[in-house]
Every structure is written in structure tokens, then in C-alpha cells.
């Protein structure tokens, strides 16, 4: 599909056209020129203003994705592309990797800092799980469909031989080694049904409220997202109360939930009532369509758009901003436009609501969060770089940074409406 926003070599001076090969300051100057030519620093606004305008963009690194090298490089690239928020696992090393990537980007271009968000769950949730199996249990003749289907390259299997002692002497035995690379697995679940021997199991977990509260008190975390089913208030209230005074450090509280029928809006209002006494910042509802599927294809975005359509028709919308997620990709903006929901202004009936800015005219849909698709289009470039340079910082290889940034700008630009090159 041809995006409405495109970048090509013609935006660069003639002497700089072609593949960038410099790996020093000259290479980074080309990257800087690209960002400034697209007018990213002047177009991107403060994150809260982006929500009001309806051009908020969030990068989802993944609530369970913990590969610090990839997360750092993704954060750098998408900061340069002008995202408003970077959502990551509630893990100290992951948060540090995000912030390192942000600061590395800001050393290249003077661009405003995106908010850093950590994701937690109040109960069992698809985003908070890992795949696990013992590779030695796998038959040697297995075609390893799990390895092929994994979008995160989180499964690696290798046949290894070893000497074994038998009554008749020694012999060579072959077995598979490797398995799931835990820090790369983000729980998409695509490997579970394809295993012909049913060897892969699911490991689920719930983030600890006390450890989360400690993270929120750091000076480099701006927001939290609570993943919930929306069907049970008790676990949500327990987590919310467990966060305690740490909530006062936040600029944004987001709640991510799927559409669960006619009771969804009512559940959202009940959750808002539970949060309101301690809510001293903006609040956001993430409309989670088809989780972790944006990289699959065009149709993956339909459920998130359908959720937005239902919410738009609801009369008793909860306070706060709304953002799409779950299956979002390059087709999401077009889908919103067809429904008349892209950057469509809404005026709240609640004139006393000052916390969420919804007392003033603002877009019904505040923006879009991109996860699997955003990681896929930039990840291709990062994998190419790592195949040559292993665990590299992307800014040390400007030719790869340039290519990754073009991909990121093409996606973010559909929402931010950057001028075409």
C-alpha cells in the first residue's frame, strides 16, 4: 500500500543522495537534515496537546518485551520520528534502555522528549506471558514451525551433538539446544498452536504493585498503563490502591481494555469513579482491538476501529482521552477516516472536568498506539545492522539509522501529517 506520506532521496542535497556510508558526524548530519526537512521538531507538540489535537502517537515496545538493545534503538528511532510516548515493560533495566535511547536521539536533534510509560496488569492478561519449552524434548526431525512463525525472533534452535557412554562404549547423540529467548518473547502466542507435539507452554505473570510504585517514583517515568479485562473491579481496585502515593508523580494514567460487549462503557465509568479521588493528571483509555497483531496484515486493525465506532456512538462516555491499539498498522488511519473518526472534534458535556482537558474541544480519538507493526518495519533494519555489527548502537551506523528513520517517519507521519518529501 502506498502511504499518503513518503520520503525519498530527493529531499537531500544532490551531493548527499544515494546510500549513506559515513559513520561519523557527517552521517548523523544527514539524519539530522532528514528530521529537520520533514519539520518534525516544529510540528510535534507537547504530548498533552497531541492528545487534544488527535495526533498523539505512542510506540509500544511491548509489556513483556525486555531486549534492552532493541528497546534502546527503537526508542532512539521513534523519538526522532516524533512519537509522543514510549510504552515499555515495568522493568528497571528496560526503562533505563528507553531513556538512554531518547537522550541519544536528542543529542542528534533538538527535539522534545516523549513521555515514558510503563505497562502493568491487574490480573491474567495476554500481554503478560511468555512461551516456554525444553528443546531437548523436541524430536530432531521436527520442522520447527515455532521458530518460523515467531515475529520477535525469540526462538532459536540448533542441533548439537554430544558424546554419551553406553554399555557397548561411547556414541554420539544429537539433541536440540536453545529454545525461547525469554527477553525477546512478548507473548504473542503464535507459536502455541503450531507446535506439532504440543510442547510449548504458557507462563503468565502479574506485575507487582510495590515494585511498580518504586518505578513510578523515578524521575524518568511519566505515565502508567493498566491492562485489565474490564470485567472485574476487585483486581483493578487492588492494583490502583497498591500504587498509592506514587501516582502523584505521573503526567498520565492509561487503562487498556478490550471491547467486552454492551457493559464495556459502564465498566469504564466504574473504573474512572474508582480512580478519580487519586487522579491528579490526565487519563487515557486504550481501546485494545486485536492484541499484538498489527504486523499480520490489513485486516488486523478492524477490531480496534470497530471499538472506536461503538465508543463514538455511546452516550455516557467516560472522562478522558481515547486511543486505538491492538492490530494498528499502516491501514488504521485510513480506517478511521472512512468512519469519520480521524481527528474529529468532540466537545465534552462536563464543563467542570479540568484534569483530563476534556472540558475544551478535542478530538474524539486522541491518537494511535503502534506496537508489532512499528517494531516490524524498523526491526528489519535493526536486524540487518546486527547481522553485521552484532549488539550495536544504531547511531554508530548512520546508514542504518537513516533507513530505520525513514520507516518510522512514514508511519508516524500518517498521524502527525508531516509534509511529504
LUMRO-621280 format. One record per residue (C-alpha): z, y, x. Coordinates in steps of 0.5 Angstrom, whole numbers, plus 500, padded with zeros to 3 digits. Layout:
N
ZYX
...
//
This chain:
421
500500500
498507503
504511502
504518500
507521507
503519513
504520520
498519525
497521533
493528530
500531530
501531537
497536542
491533545
494531552
499527549
495523544
495515545
501511546
507514550
508511556
513515559
520513560
524519562
525526559
517527557
517521553
523524549
520531548
514527545
519524540
523531539
516534538
515529532
521530529
520538529
513538527
515534521
520539520
526534519
531539521
530544517
528540511
534536511
540539507
548537507
549530504
552533498
546538497
541532498
545528492
545534488
537535489
536528488
533527495
539523498
537517503
542512505
541507511
544500509
546497516
549491512
556490509
556483514
551485519
555486525
550486531
552492535
546493539
541493533
546498529
546503534
539503535
538503527
543509527
539513532
532512529
534514522
539519524
532522527
529521520
534525517
538520512
544523509
549517510
549510514
553505511
556499515
561494516
568496515
569493523
571498528
566496533
561497528
563504526
563506533
556503534
554507528
557513531
554512538
547512535
548518531
550522537
545519542
540522536
543529536
542529544
535528543
534533537
539538534
540535527
545535522
550529522
549524517
556521513
558514516
560510510
564503511
563498505
569493503
569489497
575487492
573480490
568475492
561478493
554476495
554482501
561479504
559472506
556468512
552462513
555456517
553449519
554445525
547444529
549437531
549435524
541436523
536431524
532432530
525431526
527437521
522442521
528448521
526452515
532456515
530458522
523461519
526464513
532468516
530475515
535477520
533472526
540470525
539462526
537460533
536452534
534449541
533441542
538440548
538433552
545430555
547424559
551419555
555413557
554406554
556399555
549398558
549404562
547411561
542414557
539421555
541423548
538429545
541434540
540441537
544446539
545454537
546455529
548461526
548467530
554470526
554477528
547478525
548474519
548479513
549473507
542474504
543467502
535465503
537459508
542455503
536453498
531451503
535446508
532439506
539436508
544441504
548442511
549450510
555452507
557459505
563462508
566468504
571473505
574480502
576486507
583487508
585494505
590495510
585495516
580499511
585504511
586505518
579505519
578511514
583515518
579515524
575522525
568519525
568515518
566520512
566515506
567508503
563504498
567499494
563493492
565490485
563486480
565491475
568485470
575485472
579491473
585488477
582486484
579493483
585497482
589493487
584495493
584502490
591502490
592499497
587504500
593509499
593516502
587514507
583516501
585524503
580523509
574522505
568526503
565521498
567515495
562510492
562504488
557499488
556494482
550490478
548491471
552486467
550488460
552493455
559493458
557496464
557503463
564502459
567499466
564504470
568509466
574505466
574505474
573512474
579513470
583509475
580513481
581520478
588521480
587520487
580522487
579529491
572528494
565527491
564520487
557516487
555510483
551505487
546501482
545495485
539491482
537485486
541485492
538484499
531483497
527489499
524486504
521481500
515485496
513490491
517487485
524486488
525494486
524493479
531491477
534497480
529501477
531498470
538499471
537507472
533507466
539503462
543508465
539514463
539512456
547511456
550517452
557516456
555516463
561516468
562522472
559522479
552521482
548515482
544512487
539506487
540500491
538492491
531491492
529498494
523499498
516503499
515502492
521505489
520512489
513510485
517506480
522512479
516517478
513512473
519512469
520520469
527519473
525521480
529528482
529529474
535534473
541533469
546538466
553535465
557536459
563536463
564543465
571542468
568537473
569540480
570534484
563531483
559537483
556535476
558541472
552544475
545542474
543536479
538530479
540524474
538519480
541522486
537518491
536511494
539507499
535502503
537496507
533490508
526494508
529499512
531494517
525490517
520496518
524499524
526492526
519490528
519495533
526494536
525486537
518488541
522492545
528487546
523482548
521486554
528489555
533485552
539489550
536496551
538503548
532505544
532512547
531509554
524506552
521512548
514509547
518504542
523510539
516513537
513508534
520506530
521513528
514513525
516508521
523511519
520517517
514514513
520511508
525517508
519522507
517519501
524521498
525528502
518530501
516531509
510535509
504530511
501530518
//
